[in-house]
Amino acid sequence: MVDGSLRHVLLRKDRHLDRRKRLIIAMDAAFGMEYLHAKNIVHFDLKCDNLLVNLKDPSRPICKVGDFGLSKIKRNTLVSGGVRGTLPWMAPELLNGSSNKVSEKVDVFSFGIVLWEILTGEEPYANMHYGAIIGGIVNNTLRPSIPSYCDPEWRSLMEQCWAPNPAARPSFTEIASRLRVMSATKPNQRVGS
């Protein structure tokens, strides 16, 4: 992709993504994940570093899901998880040892963190020690702080994606639908600063 990873784009201070572009990027990522889950593929490493973007057309950014190195095919309703992924984006069930079988909802948790990254342009828990991150994830007490400028709909979606109970997290079909509604309701406002 022309602009590389979404992480790279978010770190560039000379490139501002307005609300519409952020929503389009999030929708593209959700559509990609919806497709993967329909094919019974669990990504396990969803983060902005693994979302590739093309901003060449100023009216329509493109985002594609990449890096399938940790992906697994789900043969039943659950897939063997183990410790897979990148720590700040890992769902609690991957670390807490409650089961070695997890659902595709681990990707939904990660997507909630991705939504926060898209909103803030920052890396989650960047100033925290790994031990503190692990403890917070395992105990289900660590979530990124949400800025006051965040749209209520975006906030609600993030919080549902990173719900402690995987069954309470929405599917990517629902996520894409909600992002589509958000993009249609307030076309000239921004999700974040």
C-alpha positions as CSV (number, residue, x, y, z in Angstrom):
1,M,0.0,0.0,0.0
2,V,1.2,3.5,-0.9
3,D,1.3,4.9,2.6
4,G,2.4,1.8,4.5
5,S,1.0,0.9,7.9
6,L,-1.7,2.9,9.6
7,R,0.7,3.2,12.6
8,H,3.1,5.0,10.3
9,V,0.4,7.4,9.0
10,L,-0.8,8.1,12.6
11,L,2.7,9.0,13.7
12,R,3.1,11.6,10.9
13,K,2.1,14.9,12.4
14,D,1.9,16.5,9.0
15,R,-1.0,14.3,8.0
16,H,-4.3,14.8,9.7
17,L,-7.1,12.3,9.4
18,D,-10.5,13.9,9.7
19,R,-13.5,12.2,11.1
20,R,-14.8,10.9,7.8
21,K,-11.4,9.4,6.9
22,R,-11.0,7.8,10.3
23,L,-14.5,6.2,9.9
24,I,-13.7,5.0,6.4
25,I,-10.4,3.4,7.6
26,A,-12.1,1.8,10.6
27,M,-14.9,0.5,8.3
28,D,-12.5,-1.0,5.8
29,A,-10.6,-2.8,8.6
30,A,-13.9,-4.0,10.0
31,F,-15.0,-5.3,6.6
32,G,-11.7,-7.1,6.2
33,M,-12.1,-8.7,9.6
34,E,-15.7,-9.6,8.9
35,Y,-14.5,-11.4,5.8
36,L,-11.7,-13.3,7.7
37,H,-14.1,-14.4,10.4
38,A,-16.6,-15.6,7.8
39,K,-13.8,-17.8,6.5
40,N,-13.1,-19.0,10.1
41,I,-9.8,-17.2,10.3
42,V,-8.7,-15.6,13.6
43,H,-6.0,-13.0,13.0
44,F,-4.6,-12.8,16.6
45,D,-2.4,-9.7,15.8
46,L,-4.8,-7.0,14.8
47,K,-3.2,-3.6,15.4
48,C,-2.4,-0.4,13.4
49,D,1.0,-1.8,12.4
50,N,-0.8,-4.6,10.5
51,L,-3.4,-2.3,8.8
52,L,-2.1,-1.1,5.5
53,V,-3.4,2.2,4.1
54,N,-3.5,4.1,0.8
55,L,-4.4,7.8,1.1
56,K,-3.6,8.7,-2.5
57,D,-7.2,9.6,-3.2
58,P,-8.0,12.4,-0.7
59,S,-11.7,11.6,-0.9
60,R,-11.5,7.9,-0.3
61,P,-8.7,6.3,1.9
62,I,-8.3,2.6,1.6
63,C,-7.3,0.2,4.5
64,K,-6.5,-3.5,4.2
65,V,-5.7,-6.0,6.9
66,G,-2.2,-7.5,6.6
67,D,0.3,-9.7,8.4
68,F,-1.3,-13.1,8.8
69,G,1.7,-14.7,10.5
70,L,-0.1,-15.5,13.7
71,S,-3.5,-16.3,12.1
72,K,-5.2,-19.6,12.7
73,I,-8.1,-21.4,11.1
74,K,-11.0,-22.0,13.5
75,R,-12.3,-25.6,12.9
76,N,-15.0,-25.5,15.6
77,T,-16.4,-22.6,17.6
78,L,-13.1,-22.2,19.4
79,V,-9.5,-22.1,18.3
80,S,-6.4,-22.8,20.4
81,G,-5.0,-19.5,21.5
82,G,-2.0,-19.6,23.7
83,V,-0.1,-16.4,24.1
84,R,-0.3,-15.0,20.6
85,G,-0.3,-11.4,19.4
86,T,1.2,-8.2,20.6
87,L,0.8,-7.4,24.3
88,P,-1.1,-4.1,24.4
89,W,-3.7,-5.4,21.9
90,M,-4.1,-8.9,23.4
91,A,-7.5,-9.9,24.8
92,P,-7.5,-10.9,28.5
93,E,-8.5,-14.5,27.7
94,L,-5.2,-15.0,25.9
95,L,-3.2,-14.2,29.0
96,N,-5.3,-15.2,32.0
97,G,-4.9,-19.0,31.5
98,S,-8.6,-19.7,31.9
99,S,-8.6,-21.8,28.8
100,N,-6.3,-22.5,25.8
101,K,-9.3,-22.3,23.6
102,V,-10.6,-18.8,22.5
103,S,-13.1,-17.4,20.0
104,E,-12.7,-14.9,17.2
105,K,-13.7,-12.3,19.8
106,V,-10.0,-11.9,20.6
107,D,-9.8,-9.9,17.3
108,V,-12.8,-7.8,18.4
109,F,-11.0,-6.9,21.6
110,S,-7.9,-5.9,19.6
111,F,-10.1,-3.9,17.2
112,G,-11.3,-1.8,20.2
113,I,-7.7,-0.9,20.9
114,V,-7.3,-0.1,17.2
115,L,-10.3,2.3,17.4
116,W,-8.6,4.0,20.3
117,E,-5.3,4.3,18.2
118,I,-7.3,5.8,15.3
119,L,-8.9,8.3,17.6
120,T,-5.8,9.4,19.5
121,G,-3.0,8.7,17.0
122,E,-1.1,7.2,20.0
123,E,0.2,3.7,20.9
124,P,-1.6,2.2,23.8
125,Y,0.2,2.0,27.1
126,A,3.4,3.5,25.5
127,N,4.8,4.7,28.9
128,M,3.9,1.6,30.9
129,H,6.2,-1.3,31.8
130,Y,5.3,-4.6,30.3
131,G,4.7,-6.2,33.7
132,A,2.1,-3.5,34.5
133,I,0.5,-4.1,31.1
134,I,0.3,-7.9,31.6
135,G,-1.1,-7.4,35.1
136,G,-3.7,-5.0,33.9
137,I,-4.8,-7.1,31.0
138,V,-4.9,-10.4,33.1
139,N,-7.0,-8.7,35.8
140,N,-9.2,-6.9,33.3
141,T,-8.5,-3.6,34.8
142,L,-6.5,-1.9,32.1
143,R,-8.0,0.0,29.2
144,P,-6.7,3.1,27.4
145,S,-8.2,6.4,28.7
146,I,-10.7,7.9,26.4
147,P,-10.3,11.5,25.5
148,S,-13.1,13.9,26.3
149,Y,-13.5,14.9,22.6
150,C,-14.5,11.3,21.6
151,D,-17.9,10.9,20.0
152,P,-20.3,9.0,22.3
153,E,-21.0,6.4,19.6
154,W,-17.3,5.8,19.0
155,R,-16.7,5.5,22.8
156,S,-19.5,3.1,23.2
157,L,-18.2,0.9,20.3
158,M,-14.7,0.9,21.7
159,E,-15.9,-0.1,25.2
160,Q,-18.1,-2.9,23.8
161,C,-15.2,-4.2,21.8
162,W,-13.0,-4.4,24.8
163,A,-15.6,-5.8,27.1
164,P,-14.2,-8.3,29.7
165,N,-16.6,-11.0,28.6
166,P,-15.9,-12.1,25.0
167,A,-19.6,-13.0,24.5
168,A,-20.5,-9.4,25.2
169,R,-18.3,-8.1,22.3
170,P,-20.0,-7.4,19.0
171,S,-19.3,-9.3,15.8
172,F,-17.4,-7.5,13.0
173,T,-20.7,-7.5,11.0
174,E,-22.3,-5.4,13.8
175,I,-19.1,-3.2,14.1
176,A,-19.1,-2.5,10.4
177,S,-22.9,-1.7,10.5
178,R,-22.4,0.7,13.5
179,L,-19.5,2.5,11.8
180,R,-21.6,2.9,8.7
181,V,-24.4,4.5,10.7
182,M,-21.9,6.8,12.4
183,S,-20.5,7.9,9.0
184,A,-24.0,8.7,7.7
185,T,-25.2,10.6,10.7
186,K,-22.7,13.4,11.2
187,P,-20.8,13.8,7.9
188,N,-18.9,17.0,8.8
189,Q,-17.9,16.3,12.4
190,R,-14.8,14.6,13.6
191,V,-14.3,11.5,15.7
192,G,-11.3,13.0,17.4
193,S,-9.0,15.9,17.2
